[in-house]
Amino acid sequence: HCGTYRSDDRGESWEEIDEGLPSDFGYVIGIHPKDPDRAWVIPEASSHMRSVCDARLRVYETVDAGRSWAERSSGLPQEHAYVSILREAMDIDGLDPCATSVRRRATCTPAATGLSGPRSPPTSRRSSP
């Protein structure tokens, strides 16, 4: 979780592909099931601030194997979003068009914030074909 990398030779060599992302730290990456050049990541601020960058929940998508990244934030919290998206919290379905789903979790416990209630529901986005 210290950079975003890609391998085209089953891990023999790795290429850093985090240029254009707001951070080189994070846990989650999802790969399109039929197009290995298409992927989604959710960068986090740092290993010390394990929350999304700038308190804005954004998914970044590449369609060119990480040479460029596009921010996807429509419908996602863009203010005071102190959430962490952990390793197992992203899912890519095999439908056409492909959908990505993330489950977010507050970085503070409900007891620490005075909040109570169920955890946040999954947030889903269907990408363009």
Solvent accessible surface area in square Angstrom, and as a share of the most:
residue,aa,sasa,rsa
1,H,100,0.45
2,C,98,0.59
3,G,18,0.17
4,T,21,0.12
5,Y,99,0.38
6,R,45,0.16
7,S,32,0.20
8,D,111,0.58
9,D,60,0.31
10,R,242,0.88
11,G,31,0.30
12,E,149,0.67
13,S,66,0.42
14,W,159,0.56
15,E,101,0.45
16,E,97,0.44
17,I,16,0.08
18,D,22,0.11
19,E,153,0.69
20,G,57,0.55
21,L,20,0.10
22,P,59,0.37
23,S,18,0.12
24,D,80,0.41
25,F,12,0.05
26,G,17,0.16
27,Y,30,0.11
28,V,7,0.04
29,I,82,0.42
30,G,6,0.06
31,I,86,0.44
32,H,27,0.12
33,P,72,0.45
34,K,148,0.63
35,D,55,0.28
36,P,86,0.54
37,D,52,0.27
38,R,25,0.09
39,A,6,0.05
40,W,6,0.02
41,V,8,0.04
42,I,2,0.01
43,P,9,0.06
44,E,0,0.00
45,A,39,0.30
46,S,38,0.24
47,S,49,0.32
48,H,179,0.80
49,M,91,0.41
50,R,110,0.40
51,S,0,0.00
52,V,5,0.03
53,C,10,0.06
54,D,107,0.56
55,A,14,0.11
56,R,78,0.29
57,L,0,0.00
58,R,16,0.06
59,V,10,0.06
60,Y,14,0.05
61,E,8,0.04
62,T,4,0.02
63,V,94,0.54
64,D,37,0.19
65,A,12,0.09
66,G,5,0.05
67,R,178,0.65
68,S,60,0.39
69,W,30,0.10
70,A,37,0.29
71,E,70,0.31
72,R,118,0.43
73,S,27,0.17
74,S,95,0.62
75,G,67,0.64
76,L,12,0.06
77,P,48,0.30
78,Q,59,0.26
79,E,134,0.60
80,H,146,0.65
81,A,5,0.04
82,Y,106,0.40
83,V,18,0.10
84,S,5,0.04
85,I,0,0.00
86,L,44,0.22
87,R,145,0.53
88,E,145,0.65
89,A,18,0.14
90,M,25,0.11
91,D,91,0.47
92,I,33,0.17
93,D,39,0.20
94,G,48,0.46
95,L,110,0.55
96,D,122,0.63
97,P,44,0.27
98,C,3,0.02
99,A,11,0.08
100,T,9,0.05
101,S,33,0.21
102,V,6,0.04
103,R,115,0.42
104,R,51,0.19
105,R,114,0.42
106,A,56,0.43
107,T,65,0.38
108,C,69,0.41
109,T,85,0.49
110,P,77,0.48
111,A,98,0.76
112,A,80,0.62
113,T,66,0.38
114,G,69,0.67
115,L,127,0.63
116,S,111,0.71
117,G,54,0.52
118,P,133,0.83
119,R,180,0.66
120,S,39,0.25
121,P,90,0.56
122,P,68,0.43
123,T,17,0.10
124,S,60,0.38
125,R,97,0.35
126,R,131,0.48
127,S,20,0.13
128,S,78,0.50
129,P,137,0.86
